[in-house]
């Protein structure tokens, strides 16, 4: 009898420029990644994780760094809430558009301690989209820490199955 095995592809760094990302009290002005296409790799899932470091001064207590995921909405492809396919600063039109078109993958509560590297636990992309990985998906990061982000990296790792 054959065994079904789970395999992990090498992790990759998402193309998203987080250094100097300004704070936004409305949590609508953020940064989106370049879209990750799954139309050739056909991974069953991806794990997304990351580390974001806050500024060295000017922070406020009890704030958040939020990581959202988004998926294509048409074959064209188009994306929700005015998002595109490339690494870019994005201002979403409203919290309603954000919450209707994007999925909150992680919320990292922050404090006013300078230069803290906040780590994000691994999140399953498929679990954010009803158990299926979208053909094309991306990451949107926004925060209200009151000072620009010092640095940040988001990584993703494809997961696939095999039979041996």
C-alpha positions as CSV (number, residue, x, y, z in Angstrom):
1,X,0.0,0.0,0.0
2,X,1.4,3.4,-1.0
3,X,1.9,6.2,1.6
4,X,0.7,9.7,1.0
5,X,3.4,12.2,2.0
6,X,3.5,15.9,2.5
7,X,6.4,17.9,1.0
8,X,7.5,21.5,1.5
9,X,9.0,23.5,-1.3
10,X,11.8,25.9,-0.6
11,X,10.5,29.1,1.0
12,X,10.5,32.3,-1.0
13,X,10.5,36.0,0.0
14,X,7.4,37.9,-1.1
15,X,8.1,41.0,-3.1
16,X,6.7,43.7,-0.8
17,X,8.6,46.8,0.3
18,X,7.8,47.3,4.0
19,X,10.7,49.5,5.1
20,X,9.4,53.0,5.7
21,X,5.7,52.0,5.4
22,X,3.9,54.9,7.1
23,X,1.4,54.4,9.9
24,X,-2.3,54.9,9.2
25,X,-4.9,55.3,12.0
26,X,-7.7,54.2,9.6
27,X,-5.8,51.0,8.6
28,X,-6.5,51.7,4.9
29,X,-3.1,53.0,3.7
30,X,-0.8,50.1,3.3
31,X,1.4,48.1,1.0
32,X,0.6,45.2,-1.3
33,X,2.9,42.5,-2.5
34,X,3.5,41.4,-6.0
35,X,0.9,38.7,-6.7
36,X,2.0,35.1,-6.3
37,X,0.9,32.9,-9.2
38,X,0.0,29.2,-8.5
39,X,-1.0,28.3,-12.1
40,X,2.2,26.4,-12.8
41,X,3.4,25.0,-9.4
42,X,-0.1,24.0,-8.5
43,X,0.7,23.8,-4.7
44,X,-2.1,22.4,-2.5
45,X,-1.3,25.1,0.1
46,X,1.2,27.8,1.1
47,X,2.4,28.8,4.5
48,X,2.9,32.5,5.0
49,X,5.0,33.9,7.8
50,X,7.0,37.0,8.4
51,X,8.9,39.4,10.7
52,X,8.2,43.1,10.8
53,X,10.4,45.5,12.9
54,X,8.9,48.7,14.3
55,X,10.6,52.1,14.3
56,X,13.3,53.2,16.7
57,X,11.1,56.0,18.2
58,X,7.7,57.7,18.0
59,X,5.6,54.5,18.7
60,X,2.3,54.3,20.6
61,X,1.1,51.5,22.8
62,X,-1.7,49.1,22.0
63,X,-1.5,49.4,18.2
64,X,-1.4,46.7,15.5
65,X,0.3,45.4,12.4
66,X,-2.3,43.7,10.2
67,X,-1.5,41.1,7.5
68,X,-4.3,40.5,4.9
69,X,-4.4,38.1,2.0
70,X,-6.3,38.8,-1.3
71,X,-7.1,36.7,-4.4
72,X,-7.9,37.4,-8.0
73,X,-11.6,38.0,-8.6
74,X,-11.7,37.4,-12.4
75,X,-9.6,35.5,-14.9
76,X,-8.4,38.8,-16.4
77,X,-7.1,38.9,-13.6
78,X,-8.5,41.7,-11.5
79,X,-8.2,42.1,-7.7
80,X,-10.6,43.4,-5.0
81,X,-10.7,46.9,-3.5
82,X,-8.4,48.5,-6.1
83,X,-5.5,46.2,-5.5
84,X,-3.2,45.4,-8.4
85,X,-0.6,42.8,-9.3
86,X,2.7,44.5,-8.2
87,X,4.4,45.7,-5.1
88,X,2.9,49.1,-4.4
89,X,1.5,51.6,-1.9
90,X,-2.3,51.2,-1.8
91,X,-5.0,53.2,-0.2
92,X,-8.2,51.2,0.2
93,X,-11.4,53.1,-0.3
94,X,-13.1,52.1,3.0
95,X,-13.0,49.5,5.8
96,X,-16.0,47.9,4.1
97,X,-14.1,47.4,0.8
98,X,-11.1,46.1,2.8
99,X,-13.2,43.7,4.9
100,X,-15.3,42.5,1.9
101,X,-12.4,41.8,-0.4
102,X,-9.4,40.9,1.8
103,X,-9.0,38.2,4.4
104,X,-7.3,39.0,7.7
105,X,-4.5,36.5,8.1
106,X,-2.7,37.8,11.1
107,X,-2.9,40.6,13.6
108,X,0.3,41.5,15.5
109,X,-0.5,43.6,18.6
110,X,2.4,46.1,19.2
111,X,3.6,48.3,22.1
112,X,5.6,51.5,22.3
113,X,9.0,49.7,22.7
114,X,11.4,50.8,20.0
115,X,12.8,48.5,17.3
116,X,10.9,45.3,18.1
117,X,10.9,42.5,15.6
118,X,7.3,41.1,15.6
119,X,7.0,37.6,14.2
120,X,4.0,36.3,12.5
121,X,3.0,32.6,13.0
122,X,2.6,30.6,9.9
123,X,-0.8,30.9,8.2
124,X,-2.3,28.6,5.7
125,X,-3.3,30.4,2.5
126,X,-5.9,27.6,1.7
127,X,-7.5,28.0,5.1
128,X,-8.0,31.7,4.4
129,X,-9.9,31.0,1.2
130,X,-12.2,28.1,2.2
131,X,-9.7,25.3,1.8
132,X,-8.5,26.1,-1.8
133,X,-5.5,28.1,-2.9
134,X,-6.4,30.8,-5.4
135,X,-4.7,30.8,-8.8
136,X,-3.2,34.2,-7.9
137,X,-3.0,35.7,-4.5
138,X,-1.2,38.5,-2.6
139,X,-0.4,40.1,0.7
140,X,-1.5,43.5,2.0
141,X,0.2,45.0,5.1
142,X,-1.1,48.0,7.1
143,X,-0.3,49.3,10.6
144,X,-1.2,52.1,13.1
145,X,2.0,52.1,15.2
146,X,2.3,55.8,14.7
147,X,5.8,55.6,13.2
148,X,7.0,54.2,9.9
149,X,8.1,50.5,9.8
150,X,11.8,50.0,10.1
151,X,12.0,46.8,8.1
152,X,10.0,43.7,7.2
153,X,10.0,40.5,5.3
154,X,7.1,38.2,4.5
155,X,7.9,34.7,3.2
156,X,5.8,31.9,1.7
157,X,6.3,28.2,1.2
158,X,4.5,25.9,-1.1
159,X,3.1,22.6,0.1
160,X,2.4,19.6,-2.1
161,X,1.7,15.9,-1.7
162,X,3.2,12.8,-3.3
163,X,2.7,9.1,-3.0
164,X,5.5,6.7,-2.3
